[in-house]
Amino acid sequence: MDAAPPEFNRNALASLVGGKSTLEVGPFTNPTLRGPNVKYFDVMDKQGLINRADAIGYVYTIPVDIDYVSSTGDLSIVDEKFDFCLSSHCVEHQPDLIYHLNQVARILTATGRYLLIIPDKRYCFDHFIAESSIADFIGARGNKVHNAKSVIEHIALATHNDPVRHWIGDHGVPRFRHNLSSVSVAMSQYDNSGGAYIDVHAWQFTPQSFRSGIEVLSNLGLIGLEVEKVYATPHNTFEFCAILKRRLA
């Protein structure tokens, strides 16, 4: 794994874009990027995202217009190519990781890059959930929504989300340990969803496991991207940065 200087965080990653054409995936109401050469993709339009933010008490500044809207998060509606695609805390929500990565590859120019900001499961509420494996990625092909396992893990196996506490070894306990009903709540939410999308994490990564997973998928020819850089998680934070590039034929 490439060692990252402490200052290589989301701001440093975003600075790589410069004035190049870029699609930001999942900006919600607080995009990482702004500028005349940036377009946005999300599951709702601007007003829908504002309404959602207000409903959950999410603080935002200046929301942006969304150029591409897909209620299912399907990038196949994007009909142009970009020098960069950037997503922040988005890739772990994809029901079908392989499909998502291939859709990103499709909309990148030949020299394009996919810039990712990803939660490190060791330092966030995913701490007690196992790292995702190559078998998980391949087994999820064709998924449009999350399975019961992901919903139960997200609701009942989660812990606190304070990275500083995690860095000193204070991980708390999974929610179900002190609230067994959280398992029943998760099961009920899944059973009553009618097959609708429930927004949870499908994937748990560390920098090492993300690099390994992408390398295997790429070497198997299952995705059109390959690893360029995967950076270490800066101290006392819960996210790491990665750069993927188009895979040579």
C-alpha positions as CSV (number, residue, x, y, z in Angstrom):
1,M,0.0,0.0,0.0
2,D,1.2,3.5,-0.8
3,A,2.0,5.5,2.3
4,A,0.1,8.7,2.5
5,P,1.5,12.0,3.9
6,P,-0.7,13.1,6.8
7,E,-2.0,16.0,4.7
8,F,-3.3,13.7,2.0
9,N,-7.0,13.9,2.9
10,R,-10.2,14.6,1.0
11,N,-9.1,18.2,0.3
12,A,-5.9,17.0,-1.2
13,L,-7.7,14.4,-3.3
14,A,-10.2,17.0,-4.6
15,S,-7.3,19.3,-5.5
16,L,-6.2,16.8,-8.2
17,V,-9.2,17.7,-10.3
18,G,-8.1,21.2,-11.2
19,G,-10.1,22.5,-14.1
20,K,-10.8,19.1,-15.7
21,S,-14.3,17.9,-16.4
22,T,-15.6,16.0,-13.4
23,L,-18.7,14.1,-12.3
24,E,-19.3,14.1,-8.5
25,V,-21.4,11.1,-7.5
26,G,-23.7,11.5,-4.5
27,P,-22.9,15.1,-3.4
28,F,-26.1,15.3,-1.3
29,T,-26.4,18.9,-0.1
30,N,-22.7,19.4,0.6
31,P,-20.6,18.6,-2.5
32,T,-16.8,18.0,-2.2
33,L,-16.3,19.9,-5.5
34,R,-17.6,23.1,-7.0
35,G,-16.8,24.9,-10.2
36,P,-17.9,25.4,-13.8
37,N,-16.5,22.0,-15.0
38,V,-18.2,19.9,-12.3
39,K,-21.5,18.1,-12.8
40,Y,-23.5,16.1,-10.2
41,F,-25.3,12.8,-10.0
42,D,-27.6,11.8,-7.2
43,V,-30.7,9.8,-6.4
44,M,-32.8,13.0,-6.0
45,D,-32.9,16.4,-7.5
46,K,-31.8,19.5,-5.6
47,Q,-35.1,20.1,-3.8
48,G,-35.5,16.5,-2.9
49,L,-32.1,16.4,-1.3
50,I,-32.8,19.6,0.6
51,N,-36.0,18.1,1.9
52,R,-34.2,15.0,2.9
53,A,-31.5,17.0,4.7
54,D,-34.1,19.0,6.6
55,A,-35.9,15.9,7.6
56,I,-32.9,14.3,9.2
57,G,-31.4,17.6,10.6
58,Y,-28.4,17.5,8.3
59,V,-26.5,20.8,8.2
60,Y,-25.7,22.2,4.8
61,T,-24.5,25.4,3.2
62,I,-25.2,25.9,-0.5
63,P,-26.7,22.9,-2.2
64,V,-26.1,22.5,-6.0
65,D,-28.3,21.6,-8.9
66,I,-28.1,17.9,-9.8
67,D,-27.4,17.3,-13.5
68,Y,-28.2,13.6,-13.5
69,V,-30.9,12.1,-11.3
70,S,-31.5,8.3,-10.9
71,S,-33.7,7.2,-8.0
72,T,-31.9,3.8,-8.1
73,G,-28.4,5.3,-8.3
74,D,-27.8,3.9,-11.8
75,L,-25.0,5.7,-13.6
76,S,-26.2,4.2,-16.9
77,I,-28.2,7.4,-17.4
78,V,-25.0,9.5,-17.8
79,D,-24.4,10.1,-21.4
80,E,-21.1,11.9,-21.5
81,K,-17.5,11.2,-20.5
82,F,-15.4,12.9,-17.8
83,D,-11.7,13.3,-16.9
84,F,-12.6,12.5,-13.3
85,C,-15.3,10.9,-11.3
86,L,-15.3,11.6,-7.6
87,S,-17.4,10.0,-4.9
88,S,-17.3,10.5,-1.1
89,H,-18.8,7.8,1.2
90,C,-20.7,6.4,-1.8
91,V,-19.1,3.2,-3.0
92,E,-19.8,1.3,0.2
93,H,-23.6,1.9,-0.4
94,Q,-23.6,0.2,-3.8
95,P,-25.7,-3.0,-3.9
96,D,-23.7,-4.3,-6.8
97,L,-20.1,-3.0,-6.5
98,I,-18.9,-4.6,-9.8
99,Y,-21.7,-2.9,-11.8
100,H,-21.0,0.4,-10.2
101,L,-17.3,0.3,-11.0
102,N,-18.0,-0.7,-14.6
103,Q,-20.4,2.2,-15.0
104,V,-17.8,4.6,-13.7
105,A,-15.2,3.1,-16.1
106,R,-17.7,3.6,-19.0
107,I,-18.1,7.4,-18.4
108,L,-14.3,8.1,-17.9
109,T,-12.1,9.2,-20.7
110,A,-9.2,6.9,-21.7
111,T,-6.9,8.7,-19.2
112,G,-9.7,9.3,-16.6
113,R,-9.5,8.6,-12.9
114,Y,-12.0,7.6,-10.3
115,L,-11.3,9.4,-7.0
116,L,-12.8,7.8,-3.9
117,I,-13.2,8.9,-0.3
118,I,-14.1,5.7,1.6
119,P,-14.9,5.0,5.3
120,D,-12.3,2.8,7.0
121,K,-14.4,0.2,8.9
122,R,-11.8,0.1,11.7
123,Y,-12.6,3.7,12.8
124,C,-16.3,4.1,12.1
125,F,-19.6,2.5,13.1
126,D,-18.7,-0.6,11.0
127,H,-15.9,-1.6,13.3
128,F,-17.4,-4.9,14.4
129,I,-18.5,-6.0,10.9
130,A,-16.1,-8.2,8.9
131,E,-14.2,-6.9,5.9
132,S,-15.9,-7.6,2.6
133,S,-14.3,-10.3,0.5
134,I,-14.0,-11.1,-3.2
135,A,-16.7,-13.7,-2.7
136,D,-19.1,-11.0,-1.4
137,F,-18.4,-8.8,-4.4
138,I,-19.0,-11.5,-6.9
139,G,-22.0,-12.9,-5.1
140,A,-23.7,-9.5,-5.2
141,R,-23.7,-9.2,-9.0
142,G,-27.2,-8.3,-10.2
143,N,-28.3,-6.9,-6.8
144,K,-30.5,-3.8,-7.1
145,V,-31.1,-3.4,-3.4
146,H,-29.3,-4.5,-0.2
147,N,-29.8,-8.0,1.2
148,A,-31.0,-8.8,4.7
149,K,-27.5,-9.4,6.0
150,S,-26.4,-5.8,5.1
151,V,-29.5,-4.3,6.7
152,I,-29.1,-6.3,10.0
153,E,-25.4,-5.5,10.1
154,H,-26.0,-1.8,9.6
155,I,-28.7,-1.5,12.2
156,A,-27.8,-4.1,14.8
157,L,-24.1,-4.6,14.6
158,A,-23.0,-0.9,14.3
159,T,-21.2,0.8,17.1
160,H,-20.2,4.5,17.7
161,N,-18.9,6.7,15.0
162,D,-16.2,8.7,16.8
163,P,-12.9,8.0,15.1
164,V,-10.7,9.5,17.9
165,R,-12.2,6.9,20.3
166,H,-11.6,4.1,17.8
167,W,-8.0,5.2,17.3
168,I,-7.3,4.8,21.0
169,G,-8.9,1.4,21.1
170,D,-12.3,2.4,22.5
171,H,-14.7,0.6,20.1
172,G,-17.8,0.4,22.3
173,V,-20.0,-2.7,21.6
174,P,-22.3,-3.6,18.7
175,R,-25.7,-2.1,19.2
176,F,-27.5,-5.5,19.7
177,R,-25.3,-6.2,22.7
178,H,-27.2,-3.6,24.8
179,N,-30.4,-3.5,22.7
180,L,-31.3,-6.9,21.4
181,S,-34.5,-5.5,19.8
182,S,-32.3,-3.7,17.2
183,V,-32.1,-7.1,15.4
184,S,-35.9,-7.3,15.4
185,V,-36.1,-3.8,14.1
186,A,-33.7,-4.5,11.3
187,M,-35.5,-7.7,10.3
188,S,-38.9,-5.9,10.4
189,Q,-37.6,-3.0,8.3
190,Y,-36.2,-5.5,5.7
191,D,-39.3,-7.7,5.7
192,N,-41.7,-4.7,5.3
193,S,-39.7,-2.9,2.7
194,G,-41.5,-4.6,-0.2
195,G,-38.2,-5.0,-2.0
196,A,-37.5,-1.2,-1.9
197,Y,-34.0,0.2,-1.4
198,I,-32.9,0.6,2.2
199,D,-29.9,2.9,2.5
200,V,-27.2,0.9,4.4
201,H,-23.5,0.0,3.9
202,A,-23.1,-3.1,1.8
203,W,-19.3,-3.1,2.0
204,Q,-16.7,-2.7,4.7
205,F,-13.2,-1.7,3.7
206,T,-9.7,-0.9,5.1
207,P,-7.2,0.6,2.7
208,Q,-5.5,-2.8,2.4
209,S,-8.7,-4.8,1.8
210,F,-9.9,-2.2,-0.7
211,R,-6.7,-2.4,-2.7
212,S,-6.7,-6.2,-2.6
213,G,-10.3,-6.5,-3.7
214,I,-10.0,-4.1,-6.6
215,E,-6.8,-5.8,-7.8
216,V,-8.5,-9.2,-7.8
217,L,-11.6,-7.9,-9.6
218,S,-9.4,-6.2,-12.1
219,N,-7.0,-9.1,-12.7
220,L,-10.1,-11.4,-13.2
221,G,-11.3,-9.0,-15.9
222,L,-14.5,-8.3,-14.0
223,I,-14.1,-4.5,-13.9
224,G,-12.6,-2.0,-16.3
225,L,-10.6,-0.2,-13.6
226,E,-7.4,-0.8,-11.7
227,V,-5.6,0.6,-8.7
228,E,-3.4,3.6,-9.1
229,K,-3.1,4.7,-5.5
230,V,-4.6,3.7,-2.1
231,Y,-3.7,5.9,0.7
232,A,-3.5,5.2,4.4
233,T,-6.2,6.6,6.7
234,P,-4.9,9.8,8.4
235,H,-4.6,9.6,12.1
236,N,-7.8,10.3,14.1
237,T,-10.0,10.2,11.0
238,F,-12.3,7.5,9.6
239,E,-11.8,7.8,5.9
240,F,-9.1,7.0,3.3
241,C,-8.6,8.1,-0.3
242,A,-8.0,6.0,-3.4
243,I,-7.5,6.6,-7.0
244,L,-8.5,4.1,-9.7
245,K,-7.7,4.4,-13.4
246,R,-9.0,2.8,-16.6
247,R,-7.7,-0.7,-17.1
248,L,-5.6,-1.2,-20.2
249,A,-7.1,-3.7,-22.6
